[in-house]
Amino acid sequence: MSKKNCKNILGIETSCDDTAIGIVTSEKKILSNIVINQNSNLTKYGGIIPEIAARDHLSNIDYAIHGALDEADLELQDMDLITATGGPGLIGGVIVGTVFAKSLAMSLDRPYVAVNHLEGHALTARLTDNVKYPYLLLLVSGGHTQIIAVLEYGKYVRLSSTLDDAAGETFDKAAKILDIGFPGGPMIEKMAIDGDHKSFDLPKPMYNSKNPNFSFSGLKTAFNQTVTRNKLNKTVVKDLCASIQKSISDCLVDRTKFAISKFKEMIVNETKIKLVVAGGVASNLFIREELKKLCLETDVLFFAPPLSLCTDNGAMIAWAGYEKYNREGETNLDFKPRPRWPLDPEAHYINPIQLKIGKNGVKA
């Protein structure tokens, strides 16, 4: 099939706990974006159980595909390109989505593209806001906290990464400590609205450091100790939520400010720097506003996808798959799903403390 005739793109996302299928067009129109979450199981077990998540993907994916087609008022035969997350992620879920996508591609005789989940987030603003290369990306989610210079398609340079835990994981852990529900980010944000962030003095790891990276493990420990020392009631819980949200936000803003200065040195010919924030934590409105303030102070353009496209979704995978197909062509059907798939595999050479290489390769 000619790439220029590739109009309707199907995207499948199953890297974690959401079974998501989206359909977008080559003209950047989102025809459908169905997400089936596993919140009932997450609440029951207090978090994600990989094996249970994989089984739920098997149960949900048929409902998701029919829902996406119905919403778009299209048939499977109308799909011109089949894309799916090939990693990184929980390998059971990635396998489900990959096998499903390959089967569709084979039965429909359509090209198949394996998409890097992180690239899906990285390119979402190009789908929603038509952001041009190059730009600076703050990718902040439950599993990742990175700042990446997106120079052009496929050319990514990591400027910052977390040395331990991700920001989203810190939100989830804090919510679990407070026993206010899962996923933690939305619960913390909701409770923090009426809280006083000055009530508790929590640490801000790496704040003002010359080391460009993030660190959140110490904040999690300090938060747990603070909760243990205090008698909890509704007011105290709200104040604790506001306090940890402010600490995480301050760390994100500070490290982003540091990265902006480095990015300006890289992109000397650009008259205006663009900052894109993506990932599940990007849906936090408090953090968005703080980042907007930073952009105003530093004369940087700010972009963030709609809230529904910050968390995992199929539309972002469809678009990233389309960009990849236009530049690299289709993926061989012998592609193997990857639990680890960094956007920039060379990052650990530049900053060895940033990532460790395990038996399965470089982490994402």
C-alpha positions in Angstrom: 0.0 0.0 0.0 1.3 3.4 -0.9 2.0 5.5 2.2 0.2 8.5 0.8 -3.0 6.4 0.6 -2.7 5.4 4.3 -5.7 7.4 5.6 -7.3 5.5 8.6 -4.8 4.3 11.2 -5.8 2.0 14.0 -3.7 2.2 17.3 -3.7 -0.4 20.0 -2.2 0.4 23.5 -1.9 -2.3 26.2 1.4 -1.6 27.9 0.1 -1.2 31.4 -3.5 -1.5 32.8 -5.6 0.4 30.2 -6.9 -1.4 27.1 -7.0 1.4 24.6 -7.8 1.5 20.9 -8.0 4.7 18.8 -8.5 5.5 15.2 -7.0 8.7 13.7 -6.6 9.9 10.1 -3.5 11.0 8.3 -5.0 14.5 8.4 -4.7 14.4 12.3 -8.4 13.9 13.0 -9.2 11.7 15.9 -12.2 9.5 14.9 -12.4 7.5 18.1 -10.4 6.9 21.3 -11.7 4.1 23.5 -10.1 3.4 26.8 -11.2 0.6 29.1 -9.5 0.8 32.5 -9.1 -1.8 35.2 -9.8 0.5 38.2 -12.0 -2.0 39.9 -9.2 -4.5 40.0 -6.6 -1.8 40.9 -8.7 -0.7 43.9 -9.3 -4.3 45.0 -5.6 -5.2 44.9 -4.2 -1.8 45.8 -2.2 -1.5 42.5 -1.4 -3.2 39.3 -0.9 -7.0 39.2 0.8 -7.8 35.9 -0.7 -11.2 35.3 -4.3 -10.0 36.1 -3.8 -6.9 33.9 -2.8 -9.2 31.0 -5.8 -11.4 31.4 -8.0 -8.3 31.6 -6.6 -7.1 28.3 -7.6 -10.4 26.7 -11.1 -9.8 28.0 -11.4 -6.1 27.1 -9.7 -5.8 23.7 -12.6 -7.2 21.7 -15.0 -4.7 23.4 -12.5 -1.9 22.8 -12.1 -2.6 19.0 -15.8 -2.7 18.5 -16.3 0.4 20.5 -13.6 2.3 18.5 -15.1 1.2 15.1 -18.6 2.1 16.2 -17.6 5.5 17.4 -15.7 6.2 14.1 -18.6 4.7 12.1 -16.1 2.5 10.2 -15.4 -1.2 9.5 -12.2 -3.1 10.0 -11.8 -3.2 6.3 -11.6 0.6 6.3 -8.3 0.5 8.3 -5.2 1.2 6.2 -2.6 0.8 8.9 -2.5 -1.3 12.0 -0.3 -0.1 14.9 0.3 -1.3 18.4 2.6 -0.6 21.4 5.5 -3.0 21.1 7.1 -1.9 24.4 8.2 -0.8 26.9 5.7 -2.0 29.4 4.4 -5.0 31.3 5.3 -7.7 28.9 2.0 -9.7 29.3 -0.1 -6.8 28.2 2.4 -5.8 25.4 2.2 -9.4 24.1 -1.7 -9.2 24.0 -1.7 -6.0 22.0 1.1 -7.1 19.7 -0.5 -10.5 18.8 -3.9 -8.9 18.3 -2.4 -6.3 16.0 -0.4 -8.8 13.9 -3.5 -11.0 13.5 -5.5 -8.0 12.3 -2.8 -7.0 9.9 -2.4 -10.5 8.4 -6.2 -11.1 8.1 -6.8 -7.6 6.5 -3.6 -7.7 4.4 -2.6 -4.3 5.9 0.9 -3.1 7.0 1.7 -3.4 10.7 3.9 -1.0 12.8 5.3 -1.7 16.3 5.3 1.6 18.2 7.5 2.6 21.2 5.1 3.6 23.9 7.3 6.5 24.9 7.3 7.8 21.3 3.5 7.7 21.4 3.6 10.2 24.3 6.4 12.2 22.7 4.5 12.8 19.5 1.0 13.4 20.9 1.4 17.2 20.7 2.2 16.9 17.0 -1.2 15.2 16.6 -3.2 17.6 18.8 -1.3 20.9 18.3 0.7 20.4 15.1 3.9 21.1 17.1 6.9 21.3 14.7 10.3 19.8 15.4 12.5 20.5 17.4 11.0 20.8 20.9 11.7 19.9 24.5 9.6 17.1 26.0 8.9 16.6 29.7 7.6 13.0 29.8 6.1 12.4 33.2 4.0 9.4 34.1 3.7 6.5 36.5 6.7 4.7 35.0 8.8 7.4 33.5 10.1 10.9 34.4 12.4 12.2 31.6 13.2 15.4 29.8 14.1 14.7 26.2 15.2 17.0 23.3 13.0 15.9 20.4 15.2 17.2 17.5 13.3 15.4 14.7 11.5 12.1 14.2 13.7 9.3 15.6 16.4 11.7 16.9 16.0 12.0 20.7 18.5 13.2 23.3 17.7 12.7 26.9 18.7 15.6 29.1 17.3 14.3 32.4 15.9 11.2 33.9 14.9 9.9 37.3 17.6 8.2 39.3 15.1 6.0 41.1 11.3 6.4 41.1 9.0 8.2 38.7 6.8 11.1 39.7 3.6 9.2 39.0 4.7 6.3 41.1 5.4 8.7 43.9 1.8 10.0 43.6 0.5 6.4 43.7 2.6 5.5 46.7 1.5 8.5 48.6 -2.2 7.8 47.9 -1.7 4.2 49.1 0.0 5.4 52.3 -3.0 7.6 52.9 -5.4 4.9 51.8 -7.4 7.2 49.6 -7.6 5.1 46.4 -5.9 4.2 43.2 -4.7 5.5 40.8 -3.1 7.9 43.2 -2.4 11.0 41.0 -6.1 12.0 40.5 -6.9 11.3 44.1 -4.0 13.4 45.4 -4.9 16.2 43.0 -8.6 16.1 44.1 -7.8 16.1 47.8 -5.1 18.8 47.4 -7.6 21.4 46.1 -8.7 22.2 49.6 -5.4 21.6 51.3 -2.6 23.9 52.4 0.8 22.9 50.9 2.6 24.9 53.5 1.4 22.7 56.3 4.1 20.1 55.9 7.7 20.7 55.0 8.6 17.9 52.6 11.9 17.6 50.8 12.5 18.5 47.2 15.2 16.1 46.0 17.7 17.4 43.4 16.2 20.9 43.7 18.7 23.5 42.5 21.2 20.7 41.8 23.8 20.9 39.0 23.0 17.3 38.4 20.2 17.5 35.8 18.3 14.4 37.0 15.3 13.8 39.2 15.0 11.7 42.3 11.8 10.9 44.2 12.6 7.9 46.5 13.7 10.2 49.4 10.4 12.1 49.1 8.4 8.9 49.3 10.3 7.9 52.5 9.9 11.4 54.1 6.2 11.4 53.2 5.7 8.0 54.8 7.5 9.1 58.0 5.5 12.3 58.1 2.2 10.4 57.8 3.3 8.0 60.6 4.0 10.9 62.9 0.6 12.6 62.5 -2.9 11.7 63.5 -4.9 11.7 60.3 -8.2 13.4 59.7 -9.8 14.9 56.6 -8.0 18.2 57.0 -4.6 16.7 57.7 -5.0 14.3 54.7 -5.9 17.3 52.4 -2.9 19.2 53.7 -0.6 16.2 53.1 -1.9 15.8 49.6 -1.3 19.5 48.8 2.2 19.3 50.3 3.4 16.3 48.3 1.8 17.7 45.1 3.7 20.9 45.7 7.0 19.2 46.3 6.7 17.0 43.2 5.6 20.0 41.1 8.5 22.1 42.4 11.0 19.4 41.4 9.5 19.0 38.0 9.6 22.8 37.4 13.1 23.2 38.7 14.6 20.4 36.6 12.6 21.6 33.5 14.0 25.1 34.0 17.5 23.6 34.1 16.8 21.6 30.9 15.4 24.6 29.1 18.8 26.3 29.5 20.6 23.3 28.1 18.2 22.9 25.2 18.7 26.6 24.2 22.4 25.8 23.8 21.5 22.9 21.5 19.0 24.8 19.4 20.8 28.0 18.7 19.0 28.7 15.4 15.5 28.5 16.9 13.9 31.8 17.7 11.4 30.3 20.1 11.8 27.3 22.3 8.8 24.9 22.7 8.1 22.9 25.8 5.7 19.9 25.5 4.5 18.1 28.6 3.1 14.6 28.1 2.2 11.5 30.1 -0.3 10.7 32.8 1.0 13.3 35.3 0.6 16.0 32.6 -3.1 15.8 33.3 -2.5 17.3 36.8 -3.9 20.8 36.4 -1.8 22.2 39.3 1.4 21.0 37.7 0.3 22.3 34.3 -0.2 25.8 35.7 3.2 25.8 37.4 4.8 24.8 34.1 2.9 27.5 32.3 4.3 30.0 34.7 7.8 28.8 34.1 7.3 29.1 30.3 6.1 32.7 30.8 9.2 33.5 32.9 11.6 31.9 30.4 9.8 33.1 27.2 9.1 29.5 26.1 6.0 28.3 24.3 3.9 25.7 26.3 2.0 22.8 24.8 0.1 20.0 26.6 -2.3 17.5 25.0 -6.0 17.4 26.1 -6.4 15.6 29.4 -7.9 12.5 27.7 -4.7 12.1 25.7 -2.2 12.5 28.5 -2.9 9.1 30.0 -2.3 5.9 27.9 -4.5 5.9 24.8 -4.7 4.3 21.3 -4.9 7.6 19.4 -1.3 8.5 20.3 -0.1 5.1 19.2 -1.9 5.4 15.9 -0.3 8.8 15.2 3.2 7.7 16.2 2.8 4.6 14.2 1.8 6.7 11.1 4.9 8.9 11.5 7.1 5.8 11.9 5.5 4.2 8.8 6.2 7.2 6.7 9.9 7.2 7.6 10.7 3.6 8.2 8.0 1.5 6.5 6.2 -1.4 8.1 7.4 -3.6 10.9 8.3 -7.3 10.2 5.7 -9.7 11.6 8.5 -11.4 13.5 8.9 -8.4 15.8 9.2 -9.5 19.4 7.5 -7.4 22.2 9.9 -5.6 24.4 9.6 -5.0 28.2 12.4 -2.4 27.7 12.7 0.0 24.8 14.4 3.3 25.5 13.9 6.2 23.0 17.6 6.9 23.3 19.5 3.7 23.8 22.8 5.6 24.2 21.7 7.7 27.2 23.6 5.6 29.7 26.9 6.2 27.9 26.4 10.0 28.4 25.3 9.7 32.0 26.2 6.2 33.4 24.5 6.8 36.8 21.3 7.6 34.9 20.4 4.0 34.0 21.6 0.5 34.7 21.8 -2.2 32.1 20.1 -5.4 33.2 20.1 -8.8 31.6 17.2 -7.7 29.4 18.9 -4.6 28.2 18.8 -0.9 28.9 15.7 0.2 30.8 13.3 2.7 29.4 
